[in-house]
């Protein structure tokens, strides 16, 4: 039997006696949560944006693997008790069967994620007629994206999975690729390439749409649309909703 290795993206060791270590372990799983969200988002709404950004993350991960196997920089030496045993020095890599450490895949993922959605928030949704988020919401959203990226990056250093340099390079490379991908997708939309894909017979069969490109509908707008469709039903409408109409 060939050697068994853990799935690197979900296998996280932490100090069970340290609450910060536990929190860091949870933050390390955020990229997995985001990928699950993309899948759920597409299944529930059939928005092609979920497929577009997920495909970008796949390309981002491929670049990460190529760079890792080119630089072949080891992860940091680990000399702390994790999950009830001690792993010292380069034994960390042999024991876990993990990849090289430069650049950090988690940090690169979050750099891509944060840069793509921050640019979408400021450069694309801001042009949406009647739906542009307020300045306060854009600042708040930007801070949330940056905070999430920071927490994931910090967790990788705190848990000794990466050095500060490996995390810095990872998040910088991810931000660069996320920016390039945003510009590429914006160009694809400008020349109607995305609309062409949405109109494929297979896309039509799946009821795929691209309404989220300009910010999508708010929950209130979706409810008002539902009430409009159900005019013949015996449904009550609140006074505030009546005024909104």
NORSUL-V156467 format. One record per residue. N is the residue number from 0. RES is the residue in one letter. SS is DSSP state (A for helix, B for strand, O for the rest). D_FIRST is the distance of its C-alpha to the first C-alpha in Angstrom with 2 decimals. Layout:
# NORSUL-V156467
[[N & RES & SS & D_FIRST] [N & RES & SS & D_FIRST]]
This chain:
# NORSUL-V156467
[[0 & X & O & 0.00] [1 & X & O & 3.80] [2 & X & O & 6.57] [3 & X & O & 8.40] [4 & X & O & 11.98] [5 & X & O & 15.15] [6 & X & O & 17.43] [7 & X & O & 19.97] [8 & X & O & 23.03] [9 & X & O & 22.94] [10 & X & O & 21.22] [11 & X & O & 24.36] [12 & X & O & 25.04] [13 & X & O & 28.70] [14 & X & O & 31.13] [15 & X & O & 31.96] [16 & X & O & 35.37] [17 & X & O & 36.38] [18 & X & A & 37.67] [19 & X & A & 37.68] [20 & X & A & 33.99] [21 & X & A & 33.39] [22 & X & A & 35.59] [23 & X & A & 33.77] [24 & X & A & 30.41] [25 & X & A & 32.10] [26 & X & A & 33.61] [27 & X & A & 30.24] [28 & X & O & 29.33] [29 & X & A & 32.52] [30 & X & A & 30.98] [31 & X & A & 28.80] [32 & X & A & 32.00] [33 & X & A & 33.82] [34 & X & A & 31.33] [35 & X & A & 31.61] [36 & X & A & 35.37] [37 & X & A & 35.39] [38 & X & A & 33.71] [39 & X & A & 36.12] [40 & X & A & 39.01] [41 & X & A & 38.49] [42 & X & A & 37.97] [43 & X & A & 41.10] [44 & X & A & 43.39] [45 & X & O & 42.05] [46 & X & B & 43.00] [47 & X & A & 41.59] [48 & X & A & 41.70] [49 & X & A & 38.54] [50 & X & A & 36.70] [51 & X & A & 38.37] [52 & X & A & 37.43] [53 & X & A & 33.82] [54 & X & A & 33.52] [55 & X & A & 34.98] [56 & X & A & 32.34] [57 & X & A & 29.60] [58 & X & A & 31.43] [59 & X & A & 31.88] [60 & X & A & 28.15] [61 & X & A & 27.50] [62 & X & A & 30.16] [63 & X & A & 28.63] [64 & X & A & 25.24] [65 & X & A & 27.22] [66 & X & A & 29.36] [67 & X & A & 26.58] [68 & X & A & 24.74] [69 & X & A & 28.17] [70 & X & A & 29.46] [71 & X & O & 26.22] [72 & X & O & 28.01] [73 & X & O & 26.11] [74 & X & O & 26.61] [75 & X & O & 29.25] [76 & X & O & 28.77] [77 & X & B & 28.24] [78 & X & B & 30.05] [79 & X & B & 30.54] [80 & X & B & 29.19] [81 & X & B & 27.13] [82 & X & O & 26.10] [83 & X & O & 26.93] [84 & X & B & 25.24] [85 & X & B & 26.16] [86 & X & B & 24.34] [87 & X & B & 26.44] [88 & X & B & 26.84] [89 & X & O & 24.12] [90 & X & A & 21.57] [91 & X & A & 22.04] [92 & X & A & 20.06] [93 & X & A & 17.25] [94 & X & A & 17.03] [95 & X & A & 17.32] [96 & X & O & 15.40] [97 & X & O & 18.58] [98 & X & O & 20.41] [99 & X & O & 23.55] [100 & X & O & 26.64] [101 & X & O & 29.45] [102 & X & O & 30.61] [103 & X & O & 29.70] [104 & X & A & 28.32] [105 & X & A & 29.90] [106 & X & A & 33.21] [107 & X & A & 33.18] [108 & X & A & 32.58] [109 & X & A & 35.55] [110 & X & A & 37.69] [111 & X & A & 37.25] [112 & X & A & 37.91] [113 & X & A & 40.99] [114 & X & A & 42.59] [115 & X & A & 42.22] [116 & X & A & 43.78] [117 & X & A & 46.41] [118 & X & A & 47.60] [119 & X & A & 47.64] [120 & X & A & 49.65] [121 & X & A & 52.21] [122 & X & A & 52.49] [123 & X & A & 51.78] [124 & X & A & 52.69] [125 & X & A & 55.76] [126 & X & A & 57.23] [127 & X & O & 56.80] [128 & X & O & 60.31] [129 & X & O & 61.18] [130 & X & O & 57.62] [131 & X & O & 57.23] [132 & X & O & 55.97] [133 & X & O & 58.40] [134 & X & A & 58.20] [135 & X & A & 57.24] [136 & X & A & 54.36] [137 & X & A & 53.07] [138 & X & A & 53.23] [139 & X & A & 51.59] [140 & X & A & 48.78] [141 & X & A & 48.22] [142 & X & A & 48.08] [143 & X & A & 45.52] [144 & X & A & 43.20] [145 & X & A & 43.66] [146 & X & A & 43.23] [147 & X & A & 39.94] [148 & X & A & 38.68] [149 & X & A & 39.97] [150 & X & A & 38.36] [151 & X & A & 34.88] [152 & X & A & 35.34] [153 & X & A & 36.75] [154 & X & A & 33.90] [155 & X & A & 31.36] [156 & X & A & 33.57] [157 & X & A & 34.33] [158 & X & O & 30.71] [159 & X & O & 30.08] [160 & X & O & 27.60] [161 & X & O & 30.03] [162 & X & O & 33.20] [163 & X & A & 36.48] [164 & X & A & 36.47] [165 & X & A & 33.09] [166 & X & A & 34.37] [167 & X & A & 37.75] [168 & X & A & 36.35] [169 & X & A & 34.01] [170 & X & A & 36.83] [171 & X & A & 39.24] [172 & X & A & 37.02] [173 & X & A & 36.31] [174 & X & A & 40.06] [175 & X & A & 40.87] [176 & X & A & 38.46] [177 & X & A & 39.67] [178 & X & A & 43.24] [179 & X & A & 42.58] [180 & X & A & 40.85] [181 & X & A & 43.77] [182 & X & A & 46.23] [183 & X & A & 44.26] [184 & X & A & 44.21] [185 & X & A & 47.87] [186 & X & A & 48.74] [187 & X & A & 46.82] [188 & X & A & 48.90] [189 & X & A & 52.08] [190 & X & O & 51.74] [191 & X & O & 50.79] [192 & X & A & 47.31] [193 & X & A & 45.87] [194 & X & A & 48.65] [195 & X & A & 47.79] [196 & X & A & 44.20] [197 & X & A & 45.54] [198 & X & O & 47.81] [199 & X & O & 45.15] [200 & X & A & 45.34] [201 & X & A & 41.81] [202 & X & A & 42.80] [203 & X & A & 45.98] [204 & X & A & 44.13] [205 & X & O & 42.04] [206 & X & O & 45.29] [207 & X & O & 43.99] [208 & X & B & 46.59] [209 & X & O & 47.19] [210 & X & A & 49.70] [211 & X & A & 47.80] [212 & X & A & 48.42] [213 & X & A & 51.84] [214 & X & O & 50.91] [215 & X & O & 50.71] [216 & X & O & 52.78] [217 & X & O & 53.34] [218 & X & A & 52.94] [219 & X & A & 56.74] [220 & X & A & 57.02] [221 & X & A & 54.47] [222 & X & A & 56.43] [223 & X & A & 59.71] [224 & X & A & 58.32] [225 & X & A & 57.22] [226 & X & A & 60.70] [227 & X & A & 62.28] [228 & X & A & 60.37] [229 & X & O & 61.35] [230 & X & O & 65.05] [231 & X & O & 65.88] [232 & X & O & 63.91] [233 & X & O & 65.52] [234 & X & O & 63.77] [235 & X & O & 65.47] [236 & X & O & 65.38] [237 & X & O & 65.99] [238 & X & A & 68.94] [239 & X & A & 66.76] [240 & X & A & 64.86] [241 & X & A & 68.17] [242 & X & A & 69.37] [243 & X & A & 66.13] [244 & X & O & 66.96]]
